[in-house]
Amino acid sequence: MEAPADSDTTYLYARVGEIEHNVVAELGSHLFLCVPEPESAPFATSYQWFGLKTAESFPGPRRDIRDCGRCLSLDLWTAACLSRDVRRAARAP
């Protein structure tokens, strides 16, 4: 197998550097969370957190159930309680 020419190597390094720069720039505008496996269940399947029958019986608070499950997954206990109260207050006349 023939060794690559210096110009090929230079081109390759330039492209890899460009890709690295673009990936870092794009990922920098996002927030990533690491939720350990046991605590991630309410975050991933938050609509079924109270059971599928409950979610189907009460479709109105599905968003509240989802948000509370996500808050609890992240150990944001106060936020889990507060999010529903803030929404309720915002809908009040």
GROMACS elastic network, one bead per residue, 0.5 to 0.9 nm:
[ bonds ]
;  ai    aj funct       b0    kb
    2     5     6  0.88736   500
    4     7     6  0.81127   500
    4     8     6  0.60944   500
    4     9     6  0.65889   500
    5     8     6  0.52618   500
    5     9     6  0.65165   500
    5    10     6  0.87687   500
    6     9     6  0.51339   500
    6    10     6  0.61238   500
    6    11     6  0.85602   500
    7    10     6  0.50528   500
    7    11     6  0.60739   500
    7    12     6  0.85338   500
    8    11     6  0.51140   500
    8    12     6  0.61072   500
    8    13     6  0.86529   500
    9    12     6  0.50298   500
    9    13     6  0.61553   500
    9    14     6  0.85542   500
   10    13     6  0.52072   500
   10    14     6  0.61781   500
   10    15     6  0.87120   500
   11    14     6  0.51225   500
   11    15     6  0.62679   500
   11    16     6  0.86841   500
   12    15     6  0.51919   500
   12    16     6  0.61539   500
   12    17     6  0.85201   500
   13    16     6  0.51301   500
   13    17     6  0.60294   500
   13    18     6  0.85268   500
   14    17     6  0.51219   500
   14    18     6  0.61738   500
   14    19     6  0.87021   500
   15    19     6  0.61770   500
   15    20     6  0.85776   500
   16    19     6  0.50830   500
   16    20     6  0.61218   500
   16    21     6  0.85826   500
   17    20     6  0.50827   500
   17    21     6  0.61452   500
   17    22     6  0.86514   500
   18    21     6  0.51245   500
   18    22     6  0.62078   500
   18    23     6  0.86424   500
   19    22     6  0.51515   500
   19    23     6  0.61086   500
   19    24     6  0.85832   500
   20    23     6  0.52387   500
   20    24     6  0.61752   500
   20    25     6  0.85499   500
   21    24     6  0.53096   500
   21    25     6  0.61161   500
   21    26     6  0.86519   500
   22    25     6  0.50786   500
   22    26     6  0.60783   500
   22    27     6  0.84760   500
   23    26     6  0.52434   500
   23    27     6  0.59794   500
   23    28     6  0.83234   500
   24    27     6  0.52543   500
   24    28     6  0.58864   500
   24    29     6  0.89979   500
   25    28     6  0.52389   500
   25    29     6  0.71545   500
   26    29     6  0.58666   500
   26    30     6  0.76550   500
   27    30     6  0.55363   500
   27    31     6  0.81944   500
   28    31     6  0.77672   500
   33    74     6  0.88911   500
   34    40     6  0.89849   500
   35    38     6  0.84243   500
   35    39     6  0.65045   500
   35    40     6  0.55383   500
   35    43     6  0.85730   500
   35    73     6  0.71577   500
   35    74     6  0.69541   500
   36    39     6  0.56594   500
   36    40     6  0.59892   500
   36    73     6  0.87744   500
   37    40     6  0.51546   500
   37    41     6  0.71482   500
   38    41     6  0.64279   500
   38    73     6  0.88710   500
   39    42     6  0.68872   500
   39    43     6  0.76971   500
   39    72     6  0.80671   500
   39    73     6  0.50800   500
   39    74     6  0.77005   500
   39    75     6  0.87922   500
   40    43     6  0.50883   500
   40    44     6  0.60776   500
   40    45     6  0.84227   500
   40    70     6  0.82309   500
   40    73     6  0.56901   500
   40    74     6  0.82871   500
   41    44     6  0.52570   500
   41    45     6  0.57982   500
   41    46     6  0.72264   500
   41    49     6  0.80509   500
   41    69     6  0.85098   500
   41    73     6  0.75709   500
   42    45     6  0.53670   500
   42    47     6  0.80615   500
   42    48     6  0.79982   500
   42    49     6  0.57254   500
   42    66     6  0.77980   500
   42    68     6  0.85493   500
   42    70     6  0.60977   500
   42    71     6  0.88293   500
   42    72     6  0.74813   500
   42    73     6  0.60658   500
   43    46     6  0.53132   500
   43    49     6  0.88220   500
   43    66     6  0.75053   500
   43    67     6  0.83224   500
   43    68     6  0.88744   500
   43    69     6  0.56739   500
   43    71     6  0.78970   500
   43    72     6  0.80492   500
   43    73     6  0.57472   500
   43    74     6  0.83083   500
   44    47     6  0.86589   500
   44    69     6  0.87777   500
   44    70     6  0.79862   500
   45    48     6  0.57406   500
   45    49     6  0.65014   500
   45    66     6  0.80848   500
   45    69     6  0.84773   500
   46    50     6  0.81872   500
   46    62     6  0.88041   500
   46    65     6  0.66968   500
   46    67     6  0.76477   500
   46    68     6  0.81515   500
   46    69     6  0.53621   500
   46    70     6  0.69034   500
   47    50     6  0.74169   500
   47    51     6  0.77978   500
   47    52     6  0.74170   500
   47    55     6  0.63863   500
   47    62     6  0.63186   500
   47    63     6  0.79136   500
   47    65     6  0.64054   500
   47    66     6  0.53792   500
   47    69     6  0.82572   500
   48    53     6  0.83154   500
   48    54     6  0.79702   500
   48    55     6  0.64021   500
   48    65     6  0.86452   500
   48    66     6  0.84896   500
   49    52     6  0.77879   500
   49    55     6  0.83497   500
   49    65     6  0.74017   500
   49    66     6  0.78156   500
   49    69     6  0.68858   500
   50    53     6  0.81640   500
   50    54     6  0.61097   500
   50    55     6  0.69003   500
   50    65     6  0.79198   500
   51    54     6  0.54441   500
   51    55     6  0.64006   500
   51    56     6  0.87964   500
   52    55     6  0.50538   500
   52    56     6  0.61281   500
   52    57     6  0.84980   500
   53    56     6  0.51720   500
   53    57     6  0.60117   500
   53    58     6  0.86050   500
   54    58     6  0.60657   500
   54    59     6  0.84444   500
   55    58     6  0.54015   500
   55    59     6  0.59114   500
   55    60     6  0.88124   500
   55    61     6  0.82086   500
   55    62     6  0.63651   500
   55    65     6  0.84442   500
   56    59     6  0.56922   500
   56    62     6  0.87343   500
   57    60     6  0.89993   500
   58    61     6  0.64138   500
   58    62     6  0.71644   500
   59    62     6  0.54132   500
   59    63     6  0.86148   500
   60    63     6  0.75801   500
   60    64     6  0.85054   500
   61    64     6  0.50495   500
   61    65     6  0.61292   500
   61    66     6  0.85647   500
   62    65     6  0.50442   500
   62    66     6  0.61136   500
   62    67     6  0.85923   500
   63    67     6  0.60701   500
   63    68     6  0.84577   500
   64    67     6  0.51117   500
   64    68     6  0.59445   500
   64    69     6  0.84026   500
   64    80     6  0.87476   500
   64    83     6  0.75532   500
   64    84     6  0.60742   500
   64    87     6  0.87279   500
   65    68     6  0.51913   500
   65    69     6  0.60689   500
   65    70     6  0.86074   500
   65    84     6  0.89338   500
   66    69     6  0.52077   500
   66    70     6  0.62818   500
   66    71     6  0.87232   500
   67    70     6  0.50759   500
   67    71     6  0.61605   500
   67    72     6  0.86025   500
   67    80     6  0.70845   500
   67    83     6  0.76220   500
   67    84     6  0.85991   500
   68    71     6  0.50341   500
   68    72     6  0.61015   500
   68    73     6  0.85295   500
   68    76     6  0.88946   500
   68    77     6  0.84621   500
   68    79     6  0.77156   500
   68    81     6  0.72628   500
   68    83     6  0.74597   500
   68    84     6  0.80516   500
   69    72     6  0.51393   500
   69    73     6  0.61333   500
   69    74     6  0.87573   500
   69    80     6  0.74779   500
   70    73     6  0.50415   500
   70    74     6  0.64494   500
   70    75     6  0.87729   500
   70    76     6  0.84856   500
   70    80     6  0.80098   500
   71    74     6  0.52294   500
   71    75     6  0.62802   500
   71    77     6  0.65083   500
   71    78     6  0.84398   500
   71    79     6  0.62917   500
   71    80     6  0.51931   500
   71    81     6  0.89827   500
   72    76     6  0.55074   500
   72    77     6  0.56684   500
   72    78     6  0.89421   500
   72    79     6  0.83444   500
   72    80     6  0.63646   500
   73    76     6  0.75320   500
   73    77     6  0.89818   500
   74    77     6  0.82940   500
   75    78     6  0.87416   500
   75    80     6  0.89908   500
   76    79     6  0.53293   500
   76    80     6  0.63282   500
   77    80     6  0.51645   500
   77    81     6  0.67370   500
   77    82     6  0.87621   500
   78    81     6  0.53467   500
   78    82     6  0.60331   500
   78    83     6  0.85407   500
   79    83     6  0.57205   500
   79    84     6  0.87681   500
   80    83     6  0.57140   500
   80    84     6  0.73773   500
   81    84     6  0.61915   500
   81    85     6  0.70147   500
   82    85     6  0.51800   500
   82    86     6  0.61287   500
   82    87     6  0.86635   500
   83    86     6  0.52840   500
   83    87     6  0.63054   500
   83    88     6  0.86607   500
   84    87     6  0.52162   500
   84    88     6  0.61414   500
   84    89     6  0.86293   500
   85    88     6  0.50644   500
   85    89     6  0.61122   500
   85    90     6  0.85762   500
   86    89     6  0.50999   500
   86    90     6  0.61300   500
   86    91     6  0.87617   500
   87    90     6  0.50627   500
   87    91     6  0.63902   500
   87    92     6  0.88154   500
   88    91     6  0.53228   500
   88    92     6  0.64370   500
   89    92     6  0.51646   500
   89    93     6  0.85940   500
   90    93     6  0.82165   500
